[in-house]
């Protein structure tokens, strides 16, 4: 790798990391500000729905935009837009405190809408800057940036809130988003296609993305497995507060400690994954990640104390990180590069549908069954389903890569 390529990779990674850190600062500050303003749990629930629904609707359209743009410009525009939204929200909350809750809910919807283009831009750019064996390493880097942000974001938020107050966290997140957008100005433009600009043409391209996804056997099987994993994992996350502060009667500071440990897991993975990729095939890492996640989720559901629950919570995130190295790498190898965004938009939509569904499951049955019992039951179901579905996914990818080697090579250059 030459010096110019190395510099681009560093700026790419820094932009991704800063954008994710800013997201974590927002996720820390907005719920606290809304609850401080309203003291209403139902308002928090509605705000959570607004955080997910716009992005779910936007993903297929964002994938189309990524294919048209190539990704780099789209990331800078969407991330810069998030910076502007938060700058405006900061100004309103500071000058008109009575407008805090509606302002935060409206800005949350706009931030969610722009999250989809950011994710799709990253998906589009990774196979352009990572060639051959660098692809899984770069995918692992992106995955571990997410884990590192979970430690850095809350840590930055806690320190800044102590000194400046929670409202100013919005301005800090705005600044971090702006710097992230600037980092990607050095990432090469291009790699997109002009496509059709009419409404009918856009809808046709979105329909093409769905057809390509459904017709791509390994990717649709992977989407099914990801949905199942995310459903169980999201249910565990939705029960986390009730388990830590209710079942185990731990202080709220335990949340910060758990997030910090998860972030440190990302740092460890940054060191481990490149070495593992030199010694093991990528499918072995994927299987290890799935097994580790399944066992950790089962322990979460059976843990008698926070001393058992805490390490299992961290290991669950580690399992997701390892599995996602396989998940992120293989799917881009069997999708034609010119259609990557069109396919990944619906793929993300299917994956993330599990989050609101998990919240509904916990809301409907959590009190009756108990959150731990519910997580344990779903973990057992995931183990049964995964023992059948994961081998199908692995074999399907092996066949697709063997049958279309020229396509897979073209997709990662």
LOMI-499105 format. One record per residue: residue in three letters; y, z, x of N, C-alpha, C in turn. Coordinates in steps of 0.02 Angstrom, whole numbers, plus 32768, in hexadecimal, padded with zeros to 4 digits. Layout:
<pts>
ALAYZXYZXYZX ...
</pts>
This chain:
<pts>
UNK7FC58000802B800080008000803E8000802D UNK806C7FCF802280A87FCC804C80DC7FFF8036 UNK81128004805E8145803780508167802D800D UNK81747FED7FFB81967FDF7FBC816A7FF37F81 UNK81297FE37F8580FB7FF67F4E80F580427F48 UNK80F280637F8280EE80AD7F81812B80CC7F61 UNK816680B07F7081A480CA7F5281A380C07F06 UNK818D80857EEF818980787EA8815A80A97E86 UNK812080B57EA680EF80E47E89810E812A7E84 UNK8133813F7EB8815281827EB6818681877E7E UNK81B081547E7781E281567E4281C381517DFD UNK818D81297DF7816881277DB9814E816C7DA6 UNK812D818D7DD5811081CF7DC8814682037DB9 UNK817E82007DDF81B482307DD381D382267D8E UNK81DC81E77D7981F781DA7D3781CA81F47D00 UNK818881E97D08815882027CD7815A824E7CD4 UNK815A826F7D0F815982B87D12819982D57CF2 UNK81D382BA7D04821182D57CE9821582CC7C9E UNK81FF82927C8581FE82887C3D81D282BA7C19 UNK819882C97C37816A82FA7C18818683417C1D UNK81A783517C5481C683937C5A81FC839C7C26 UNK822583687C1B8259836C7BE7823A83767BA3 UNK820183547B9581DF835E7B5581C983A67B4D UNK81AE83C47B828198840A7B7E81D2843A7B73 UNK820C842B7B91824784557B84825A84517B3B UNK825884157B1E8268840C7AD7823584317AAC UNK81F4842A7ABC81C0844B7A9581C684977A98 UNK81E184B17ACF81EC84F97AD68229850F7AAE UNK826084EA7AB2829F85017A9782A884F47A4C UNK829384BA7A3482A284A879EE828184D779BC UNK823F84E779C28223851679928246855A7993 UNK8258857279CF827A85B379D482BE85B079B1 UNK82E3857A79BB83258574799D8320856F7951 UNK82F08549793882E8854278F082D3858478D0 UNK82A385A778EF828D85E678D382C4861B78D7 UNK82EA861A790D8322864779148356863B78DE UNK835F85FB78CB839185E97899837B85F57852 UNK833985EC7845832085EE77FF82F1862877F0 UNK82CE8641782382998673781A8264865B77E9 UNK8259861977E5822C85FB77B581F385D877D9 UNK81B585EE77CD817B85CD77EA8170858877CA UNK817E8582778981758541776881A4850C7784 UNK81E185207796820F84F177B581F584DB77F9 UNK81D68509781E81B784F6785E817F84C37852 UNK815784CD781E8121849F780F813B845A77FE UNK8171845777D6818E841777C681AA83F57804 UNK81C9841C783081E38401786F81AA83E5789A UNK81708408789A813783EF78BF811F83AC78A4 UNK811E83A678628109836678448138832E7859 UNK8179833D785A81A9830A786F81A182F678B8 UNK8186832378E0817A83137926814282E1792F UNK811382DD78FF80D982B1790880DD827178DF UNK80F3827578A180EE823C7875811481FE788E UNK8154820478A3817681C778BA815381A478F4 UNK813981CC7923811881AD795C80D7818A7947 UNK80B381A879188075818879008084814478E2 UNK80B8814178B880CB8102789980E480D078CD UNK810480E97901812480BD793280F580A07965 UNK80BA80BE7970809080A879A7807D805F79A5 UNK80658043796D80557FFB796E80917FCF797F UNK80CC7FE0796581087FB97975811D7FC379BE UNK8114800179D78125800E7A1D80F87FE87A4C UNK80B87FE27A3A808A7FBB7A63809F7F727A67 UNK80B57F577A2F80CE7F127A2D810B7F0B7A5A UNK81397F3B7A5681757F397A8181627F3B7ACB UNK81307F657ADC811B7F6A7B2280FF7F277B3B UNK80D97F057B1180BF7EC37B2480F77E917B2E UNK81297E947B0381617E657B08818C7E747B45 UNK81977EB57B5381C67EC97B8781A77ECE7BCC UNK81687EE37BCF81487EF07C0F81447F397C21 UNK816E7F637C0081677FAB7C06819F7FD07C2A UNK81B57FB77C6381E57FDD7C8C82287FE57C69 UNK82437FAE7C5082837FB17C2D827D7FDC7BEE UNK82467FD57BCA823B7FFB7B8C823B80467B9A UNK821A805C7BD0821980A37BE2826080BD7BEE UNK828780987C1582CB80AE7C2582F780B17BE7 UNK82F0807F7BBB8319807F7B7E830680B87B4F UNK82C580C07B4482AE80F57B1582BD813A7B31 UNK82B181447B7282BF81867B8F830A81947B92 UNK833181617BA1837A81697B9E839181787B57 UNK837181587B26838181677AE0837381AF7ACE UNK833C81CA7AE7832C82117ADA8361823E7AFA UNK8379822B7B3483AE82527B5483ED82537B29 UNK83FF821A7B0C843B82167AE18432823F7AA2 UNK83F6823C7A8483E982637A4783F382AE7A55 UNK83D782C67A8C83DD830D7A9B842483217AB0 UNK844882F37AD0848E83027AE084B6830B7AA0 UNK84AA82E07A6F84CC82E77A2F84B883277A0B UNK847683377A0C845F837479EC847D83B27A0C UNK848383B17A4E84A183EA7A7184E983F57A5A UNK850F83BE7A58855583C37A43855C83DE79FC UNK853283C679CE853783DC7989852384257982 UNK84ED843979A384D5847F799D850884B079BB UNK852B849B79F0855C84C87A0F859C84CC79E6 UNK85B1849579C685F0849579A185E884A47957 UNK85AC8496793B859F84A378F4855C84C978ED UNK855C850A78FC851D852F78FB84F9852D78B7 UNK851F8527788084FF8525783E84D584E67834 UNK84DF84B3785E84BA84757858847D84737886 UNK846C84AB78A5843984AB78D983F5849178C0 UNK83DC84AD788983998499787283958450785D UNK83C28437783183BE83EF782183C883C2785D UNK83F383D7788B83FE83AF78C883BF83AB78F2 UNK839E83E378FB836183E47924832883BE7902 UNK832383C278C082EE839D789E82FB835278A0 UNK8339833E7898834A82F6789C833F82DC78E3 UNK835583037915834C82ED795A830282ED796D UNK82DB831C79518293831C795E827282DD7945 UNK828782C5790A826B828778F0827D824C791D UNK82BB824A793582D08213796182AB821679A4 UNK82A4825279BF827F825979FE8237824379F7 UNK8219825479BE81D4824079B081CE81F479AC UNK820081D5798B8200818C79838202816A79C7 UNK8226818879F7822C81697A3981F5817E7A69 UNK81CB81AE7A54819381C17A7F816081897A84 UNK815581647A4D8123812F7A4C813380F87A7F UNK817280DE7A81818080AB7AB4817780C57AFC UNK818781057B07817E81217B4A813481207B5E UNK810981387B3180C181397B4080A680F37B4A UNK80BA80C47B2080A280807B2580BB805E7B65 UNK80F9806E7B79811380537BB780EA806A7BF3 UNK80D780AA7BF480AE80C47C2A806A80A07C2B UNK804B80997BF0800B80767BEC8011802F7C08 UNK8048800E7BFA80517FC87C0F805E7FC27C59 UNK80837FF17C7680977FEB7CBC806080017CED UNK803880337CDA8006804D7D097FD980157D26 UNK7FBA7FEA7CFC7F8F7FB67D1A7FB67F817D41 UNK7FF87F807D3C80207F507D63802E7F6B7DA9 UNK80347FAC7DB180457FC87DF280087FE57E16 UNK7FCF7FE97DF37F9280057E127F5C7FCF7E12 UNK7F457FBD7E4E7F157F877E557ED27FA37E6B UNK7E9B7F8A7E4D7E587F9C7E637E4B7FE77E61 UNK7E3980047E9B7E27804B7E9E7E6380797E92 UNK7EA0805D7E977EDB80867E8A7EE480957E40 UNK7EC3806E7E157ECD80787DCD7EB680BD7DB5 UNK7E7780D27DC37E6481157DAC7E8E814C7DCB UNK7EA381437E0B7ECD81767E2B7F11817B7E07 UNK7F2C81417DF47F6D81427DD27F66815F7D8C UNK7F30814E7D697F24816B7D277F1B81B77D2C UNK7EF881CD7D607EF182157D6B7F3582357D79 UNK7F6082127D9E7FA3822B7DAD7FCA82357D6C UNK7FC882047D3F7FEC82097CFF7FD182447CD7 UNK7F8E824B7CD57F7182827CB07F8782C57CCC UNK7F8782CB7D0E7F99830A7D2D7FE383197D29 UNK800D82E57D24805482F07D17805E83157CD4 UNK803383047CA3803883267C62802883707C69 UNK7FF5837F7C917FE383C57C9A801983EB7CC2 UNK803283CB7CF7806683EB7D1F80A483F97CF5 UNK80B583CA7CC880F083D37C9E80E884107C70 UNK80AA841F7C5C809E84597C3180AF849A7C55 UNK80AC84997C9780C084D57CBD810A84D37CCE UNK8121849A7CE6816684967CFD8198849A7CC3 UNK818884797C8A81B684787C5181C584BD7C36 UNK819184E37C21819F85277C0881BF85547C3C UNK81AB854D7C7C81C985777CB0821485687CB6 UNK822685287CB7826D85167CB98292852F7C7B UNK827185297C418291853E7C03829D85897C01 UNK826B85B07C16827385F97C1682AC860E7C44 UNK82AD85F17C8182E186037CB1832785EF7C98 UNK832C85B27C7C836E859B7C65838585C07C27 UNK835685D07BFA836985F47BBD838386397BCD UNK836686587C01837D869B7C1483C5869A7C2D UNK83D786657C50841A86607C6E844C86417C3D UNK8439860C7C1B846985E47BF3846285ED7BA8 UNK842786017B90841B86037B4883F285C77B33 UNK83CF85CE7AF983A0859A7AE483C185587AD1 UNK83FD855A7AB5841C851C7AA0842884ED7ADB UNK843B85097B13844984E07B4E840A84BF7B6A UNK83CF84D77B54839184B67B6A838F846E7B53 UNK83AD84607B1983B0841B7B0083D783EE7B31 UNK840F84097B4B843683E37B7B841083D97BBD UNK83EB840C7BD183C384057C0F838E83D07C06 UNK836C83D17BCC8339839D7BBE835883587BBD UNK839583537BA183B883137BA083C382F97BE6 UNK83D983257C1383E683117C5883A682FB7C7B UNK837083207C708330830E7C90831782CB7C76 UNK831D82BF7C35830B827D7C19833382457C3A UNK837482517C44839F821E7C628388820E7CA9 UNK837882417CD0836082357D15831E82107D14 UNK82F282217CE582B281FD7CDF82BD81B37CD1 UNK82EC81A47CA582FB815E7C968314813A7CD4 UNK833D815B7CFC8358813C7D398320812F7D6C UNK82EF815B7D6F82B881517D9F8294810F7D94 UNK828E80FB7D55826780BF7D468290807F7D4D UNK82D080857D5F82F780497D6B82DD80237DA8 UNK82B980467DD5829E80257E10825A80057E03 UNK823A80167DCA81F97FF87DBA82047FAF7DA7 UNK81DF7F807DC481EB7F387DB881E87F267D6E UNK82197EFF7D5882197EE57D1481E87EAB7D0F UNK81E27E907CD381B57E577CCA81717E6E7CB4 UNK81427E3F7CB180FF7E4F7C9B80F77E4C7C51 UNK812C7E387C2D81297E347BE481217DED7BCD UNK81227DE57B8B811D7DA27B6C81527D9D7B37 UNK816B7D627B2C81A17D597AFC81897D667AB5 UNK814F7D4A7AA281347D567A6081607D3A7A29 UNK814F7D4B79EC81747D3479B181A37D6A7999 UNK81DD7D56798382107D86797182177D917926 UNK81F87D6978FC82007D7078B481D87DAC789A UNK81EA7DC3785E81C57DFA7840817C7DE77837 UNK81707DAB781E812C7D94781481067D917857 UNK81297D79788A81097D7578CC80F97DBA78E8 UNK81277DE978E0811B7E2D78F880E07E4D78D4 UNK80DE7E45789280A67E61786C80657E40787F UNK80687DFE788E802B7DDC78A480137DF778E6 UNK80417E067914802E7E21795580117E68794E UNK802E7E90792180137ED379157FCD7ECE78F7 UNK7FC57E9F78C87F827E9478AC7F517E7D78E1 UNK7F697E5379107F3E7E3D79477F277E797971 UNK7F567EA9797D7F437EE479A37F0B7F0B7982 UNK7F107F1479407EDA7F37791B7E997F117920 UNK7E9B7ECE79197E5E7EA7791C7E3E7EAA7961 UNK7E697EA679957E4F7EAA79D97E307EEF79E6 UNK7E4F7F2379CC7E337F6779D57DF07F6D79B2 UNK7DED7F5879737DAE7F5F794D7D787F33796A UNK7D8B7EF879857D5A7ECB79A27D457EDC79E9 UNK7D677F0C7A087D567F1F7A4D7D287F5C7A49 UNK7CE77F507A4D7CB67F857A417CC07FC37A6D UNK7CC77FBC7AAF7CCF7FFA7AD77D0E80207AC6 UNK7D457FFD7AB97D84801F7AAC7D8380417A68 UNK7D6680217A347D64804279F37D34807E79F3 UNK7CFD80797A1A7CD180B37A217CF580EC7A46 UNK7D1C80DA7A797D43810C7A9D7D77812C7A6F UNK7D9681037A447DC7811E7A147DA7815179E5 UNK7D69814279D07D45817179A47D3781B279C8 UNK7D2181AD7A067D1281EA7A2D7D5282117A3A UNK7D8881EE7A4C7DC882107A587DE182347A1A UNK7DD9821479DF7DEE823479A17DC982767997 UNK7D87827579A37D6082B2799A7D7582E879CB UNK7D8082D47A0A7D9683057A3D7DD983227A2A UNK7E0882F77A187E4B830E7A077E4C833A79C9 UNK7E20832B79997E1D8353795C7E0A839B796D UNK7DD683A379967DC083E779A77DF3840979D4 UNK7E0D83E47A057E3D84017A357E7D84147A11 UNK7E9583E979E47ED283F879BF7EC984337991 UNK7E8D843A79747E7F8475794A7E8384B57973 UNK7E6784B179B07E6B84EB79DD7EB484FB79EF UNK7EDB84C779FB7F2284D37A0C7F4884F079D1 UNK7F3984D879947F5C84F279597F4A853A794C UNK7F0E854F79627EF8859579587F0C85C17992 UNK7F2885A579C67F3585CA7A037F62860779F7 UNK7F9885FD79D27FC6863679C67FA4866E799F UNK7F7E865B796C7F5C868E79437F2886B3796C UNK7F06869079997ED286B079C17EF086DF79F6 UNK7F2286C67A1A7F3E86EE7A517F62872B7A38 UNK7F8F87227A067FB8875A79EF7F98878179B6 UNK7F6B876179917F4C878379587F0887A07969 UNK7ED7877479777E93878B79847E9087B779C2 UNK7EB287A179F87EAE87C67A377EE987F57A41 UNK7F1987F47A137F5388227A157F7688237A58 UNK7F8187E67A747FA287DF7AB57FEC87D27AAB UNK801687E17ADC805E87D47AD6806D878A7AD9 UNK80A887777AC080BB87317ABF80C187147B06 UNK80CD873F7B3780D287267B7C809187077B94 UNK805B87157B71801B86F77B83801D86AB7B7C UNK804586927B4C804B86497B44806786297B84 UNK809B86477B9F80B8862B7BDC8086862D7C16 UNK806086637C1B802F86697C507FF986337C4A UNK7FE186287C0C7FAE85F57C017FC885B07C13 UNK800685A17BFE802385607C0E802B85567C5A UNK803F858C7C7C804585877CC4800285797CE5 UNK7FCF859A7CCE7F8C858F7CEA7F7485487CDC UNK7F84852E7CA07F7284E97C917F9584B97CC1 UNK7FD584C67CCE7FFA849D7CFD7FDD84A07D43 UNK7FC884DB7D597FA984E17D9A7F6784BB7D9D UNK7F4584B67D647F09848D7D617F1984457D71 UNK7F52842D7D587F6783E97D697F7283E07DB3 UNK7F8F84137DD37F9B84107E1B7F59840C7E40 UNK7F2884347E2B7EE684337E4B7EC583EF7E41 UNK7ECC83D37E047EAE83917DF67ECC835B7E22 UNK7F0E83607E317F2D832F7E5D7F0A832D7EA0 UNK7EF183667EB77ECE83697EF77E8583567EF2 UNK7E6583667EB97E1D835D7EB27E0A83167E9E UNK7E2E82F97E6D7E1882BA7E4F7E1182827E82 UNK7E4282767EB07E3882407EE17DF882497F0A UNK7DE782877F1C7DAA82937F427D6C82877F17 UNK7D6F829B7ED87D36828F7EAC7D2A82447EA2 UNK7D61821E7E9C7D5A81D67E917D3A81B37ECD UNK7D4281D17F087D2281B37F437CD781C37F46 UNK7CC281F77F247C7C820E7F297C5481FE7EEB UNK7C7581F97EB17C5181F07E727C6C81B47E4C UNK7C4081957E237C5781607DF77C84817E7DC0 UNK7CB081557DA67CE1816F7D767CC081887D36 UNK7C8781697D237C6681807CE67C4981C77CEF UNK7C3681D87D2D7C1D821C7D397C55824F7D30 UNK7C91823D7D447CCB826A7D3B7CDA82717CF0 UNK7CD4823A7CCB7CDF823D7C837CAC826A7C60 UNK7C6C82647C737C38828E7C557C4482D77C66 UNK7C5582E57CA57C63832A7CB97C9D83477C91 UNK7CD2831F7C887D0C83377C627CFA83477C1A UNK7CD2831B7BFB7CBE83277BB57C9483667BAF UNK7C63836F7BDC7C3883AA7BD97C6183E97BE5 UNK7C8E83E77C167CB884227C247CE484337BE7 UNK7D0184007BC87D2A840B7B8C7D0184297B54 UNK7CC6840D7B477C9C84267B117C88846E7B1B UNK7C7384807B587C6084C57B667C9C84F47B5F UNK7CD684DF7B787D1285097B747D2685157B2C UNK7D2384E17B027D3484E97ABC7D0485197A99 UNK7CC485157AAA7C9485427A8C7CA3858B7AA0 UNK7CB585957AE07CC785D87AF77D0685F17AD4 UNK7D3685C47AC87D7285D77AA37D6085F37A5E UNK7D2F85D37A3F7D1B85E879FC7CF2862879FB UNK7CD6863B7A347CAB86777A367CC886AF7A61 UNK7D0186A37A817D1D86D37AB17D2B87177A90 UNK7D14874D7AAE7D2087907A927D6387AE7AA6 UNK7D8487917AD97DC287AE7AF27DEC87777B12 UNK7E2B87887B207E5887587B407E42874A7B88 UNK7E2087797BA87E08876E7BED7DD487367BF0 UNK7DB0872C7BB97D8186F47BB57DA386B67B99 UNK7DCD86C07B677DEF86897B457E1E86647B74 UNK7E4586887B9C7E7786697BC77E5A86377BF8 UNK7E28864B7C217E0986197C4E7DEA85DE7C29 UNK7DCC85EB7BEF7DAE85B47BC97DE485847BB0 UNK7E1E859E7B9D7E5685747B887E6C85457BC0 UNK7E7285617BFC7E8685397C367E5185057C47 UNK7E1185197C457DDB84EB7C547DD684B37C21 UNK7DE884C17BE37DE9848C7BB07E1A84557BC3 UNK7E5684697BDA7E8784387BF17E6D84137C2E UNK7E4A84367C5B7E2E84147C967DFB83E07C80 UNK7DD183F27C4F7DA083C27C367DC183847C19 UNK7DF7838D7BF37E1C83557BD77E3883297C10 UNK7E5283497C447E6F83247C7C7E3A82F87C9F UNK7DFF83157CAB7DCB82EE7CCC7DB282B57C9F UNK7DA882C47C5F7D9182907C327DC582587C2C UNK7E0482697C2D7E3882377C257E3E82097C61 UNK7E27821D7C9C7E2681EF7CD57DF881B47CC3 UNK7DBE81C47CA67D90818F7C8E7DAE816A7C53 UNK7DC7818F7C237DE281737BE57E1B81417BF4 UNK7E4C81557C1B7E86812B7C287E7480EF7C53 UNK7E4780F87C837E3780C27CB17E0D808C7C90 UNK7DD8809F7C6C7DAA806D7C527DC980437C1A UNK7DF180617BF17E0A803A7BB77E3780017BCD UNK7E5F80097C017E8B7FD27C157E657F9C7C3A UNK7E287FAA7C4F7E007F787C737DDF7F467C44 UNK7DDB7F567C057DB97F287BD67DE97F0D7BA1 UNK7E2A7F167BAC7E5C7EFA7B7F7E867EC97BA7 UNK7E8D7E8C7B8C7EB67E5A7BAF7EFD7E757BB7 UNK7F1A7E6B7BF37F5A7E8A7C017F907E747BD1 UNK7F907E357BBC7FC57E1D7B907FC17E3D7B4A UNK7F887E5C7B397F817E7C7AF87F7A7EC87AFE UNK7F867EE47B397F7A7F2B7B447FA37F577B14 UNK7FE47F497B0E800D7F717AE17FF97F6B7A98 UNK7FE77F2E7A837FD47F237A3D7F977F4C7A2A UNK7F687F527A5B7F2A7F777A4D7F357FC27A55 UNK7F5C7FD67A887F64801E7A947F8F803F7A5F UNK7FBB801B7A3D7FE280387A077FB5805479D0 UNK7F89802A79B27F5A804479807F2A8077799D UNK7F17806F79DE7EEA809F79FE7F0980E479FE UNK7F4880E87A127F6C81287A137F73814479CC UNK7F828119799D7F8A813079587F4A81527940 UNK7F108132794C7ED1815079377EC48192795B UNK7ED38195799C7EC981D379C17EF3820C79A6 UNK7F3481FF799C7F638234798B7F6182477941 UNK7F41821F79177F37823478D27F12827678CD UNK7EEA828479017EC282C179017EED82FF7902 UNK7F2B82FB791D7F55833779237F6D835178E0 UNK7F8C832778B67F9E834278747F618354784A UNK7F29832F78527EED8340782D7ED383857843 UNK7ED5839278847EBF83D4789D7EEB840B7880 UNK7F2C83FF787D7F588431785F7F48843E7816 UNK7F39840977F07F27841077AA7EE5843777A3 UNK7EB5842877CF7E75844C77CD7E80849777D8 UNK7EA884A7780B7EB484ED781A7EDA850F77E1 UNK7F0B84EA77C57F318507778E7F0785127750 UNK7ED884E577437EB084EA77067E76851B770C UNK7E57851F77477E1A8547774D7E1E857D7782 UNK7E54858077A87E5885AF77DF7E5485F877C8 UNK7E77860977917E76864E777A7E328661775F UNK7E128634773C7DD18643771D7D9A86487751 UNK7D98861A77807D62861977B17D72864177F0 UNK7DB2864877FF7DC68668783E7DCE86327873 UNK7E05863578997E1285FF78C97DDD85F778FF UNK7DC2862F79177D90862A794C7D50860A7933 UNK7D39861F78F97CFC860378DD7D0585B878D0 UNK7D4085A578BB7D4D855E78AD7D4B853578EE UNK7D69854F79237D68852C79637D208527797D UNK7CFA855C79777CB4855B798F7C8B85287969 UNK7C93852679267C6D84F678FD7C7E84AF790F UNK7CBF84A079187CD3845D792A7CBC844B7970 UNK7CBA847C799E7CA2846F79E27C59845B79E1 UNK7C31847D79B87BEA846B79B17BE384247994 UNK7C0C841579627C0B83D279467C1D839D7979 UNK7C4F83AC79A37C63837D79D77C2B83727A0A UNK7C0783A87A1B7BCF83A27A4A7B9883747A2E UNK7B89837C79EE7B56835279CF7B6D830A79CC UNK7BA982FE79B57BC382BA79B07BCA829B79F6 UNK7BE482C17A267BEE82A67A687BAE82957A8C UNK7B7882BB7A807B3882AB7AA07B1D82687A89 UNK7B3382527A4E7B2082107A357B5281DA7A47 UNK7B9381EB7A417BC781B87A487BD981AA7A91 UNK7BDB81DD7ABC7BF081D37B017BC281A27B26 UNK7B7F81A77B217B5581747B427B63812E7B28 UNK7B7081277AE77B8180E57ACB7BC180CA7AEB UNK7BF280F67AF37C3280E17B127C2680C97B59 UNK7C0180F07B807BF680DF7BC67BD1809D7BCD UNK7B9B80957BA77B7380577BAA7B9D801C7B93 UNK7BC480257B5F7BED7FEF7B447C207FD77B77 UNK7C4080067B9A7C707FF37BCE7C4D7FD07C08 UNK7C127FE87C1C7BEE7FC77C527BDF7F7F7C41 UNK7BC87F737C047BB77F2F7BEF7BF67F037BED UNK7C2B7F1E7BD07C697EF67BCA7C857EE47C0F UNK7C837F137C3E7C9D7F057C807C707ED47CA6 UNK7C2F7ED87C9B7C017EAA7CBC7C087E637CA1 UNK7C147E5E7C607C197E1C7C407C5C7DFA7C4A UNK7C917E217C577CD47E047C5C7CF77E1B7C9A UNK7CD67E187CD37CF47E2F7D127D377E0D7D21 UNK7D3E7DCB7D177D7F7DAC7D247DB67DC77CF9 UNK7DA57DD77CB87DD87DF27C8C7DED7E387CA2 UNK7DBA7E607CB67DCA7EA57CC97DF47EA77D09 UNK7DE57E797D387E0E7E777D757E547E637D65 UNK7E5C7E317D397E9F7E1C7D277EC67E517D03 UNK7EA27E7E7CE07EC57EB07CB87EE37EE77CE2 UNK7ECF7EED7D207EE77F267D497F127F0F7D83 UNK7F227ECF7D877F4C7EB97DBE7F947EB57DA9 
</pts>
